[in-house]
Amino acid sequence: MSLIAWIALVSCVAWAWLLLGQGLFWRTDQRLPRGSVEPVAWPSVAVVVPARDEAEVLPVSLTSLLRQDYPGRAEIVLVDDGSTDGTGELARALAERCAWRHGGGLPLNVVSPGPPERGWTGKLWAVRHGIAVARGHGEGGTDFLLLTDADIAHAPDSLRRLVAAATSHRLDLVSQMARLRVAGGWERLVVPAFVYFFCQLYPFRWVNRARASAAAGGCVLLRTAAAERAGVPGAIRGAVIDDVALARAVRRSGGRIWLGLADHVDSVRPYPRLADLWRMVARSAYAQLRHSVAVLACTVAGLALVYLAPPLCLAAGVAGGDAVAAWAGGAAWAVMAGTYVPMLRYYRQPLRGAVLLPVTAFLYLLMTVDSALRHHRGRGAAWKGRTYGAPQAVSER
């Protein structure tokens, strides 16, 4: 057989293994656990929202939190992390408007932690401050913490459903992957694949059966007691991919975690240009690879073999009359597209877009390489004026 035929066959075998041996990552049926029973006495919850220059999205996201239909005691702590666009002032105005128009709403406390200390990422520094404020309020502090990003909008019953799931199934961490925005052409091409690749790295079934640890940072309900046992956020203070680090810390301390796709939680942050999506991926891709050149090389080779080889081998096989290369390349491409269909359906996108997954994978390959180049040029994981290199080892407080 030709070299191209061997490459196509290896890719075909790889896809057969991914289809059946990677936790059925391609399925989208991991949603909030069914059979959740609402508690007789609702626990108290503090919603902690780290926010840095988020005035553009707060009118939708924060308003959705203020209007949560939650029967127990709950409050929102918005941590204004050095914003220069009036985030804090807007948050207070939105809370006043919600109280005036709807006769109530969750109470809002806007605080500012000051610049992060050495060794902390800005987000985790803000979360640390928000948790400290929440613990100091009310008798006995708070039972649960909802850690949610400033660009995440929640349906009115979102908090209620999260707490019911956690209490019914005795979970210490419940996380939902928010449905990201897919309004523009580049978003439609890149965003569903972003979630698809995340599911491939951390199959939700494996997470929920204690075979892997991961969370989606946009929406994490965490028992306060579990956070204390795990020593978070101090134990993960320098983590760029903080959601996965949080889940691992909670599981190491004996906690039970759950991760799934969201039906009632949506990201409202727009990514209208390819450059916007590129920055989103590139800021943390190399951190995901532990800042290792060797792991980067293996990742690039793997992406090329699994995602790029099938269509290229099919084309080469057809052009050169190599039946094995054409058949194996086409079969691998068909399996690849088939595993992508459920995610496209979840995002309500045309299923014909599944055949474009190799194009999207090639973009992600370039983004990953660019992430490594940025790191080695000293620009690291950059987000809103802050740049983080590889985290240094720090002791827990």
Disulfide bonds with the S-S distance in Angstrom:
none
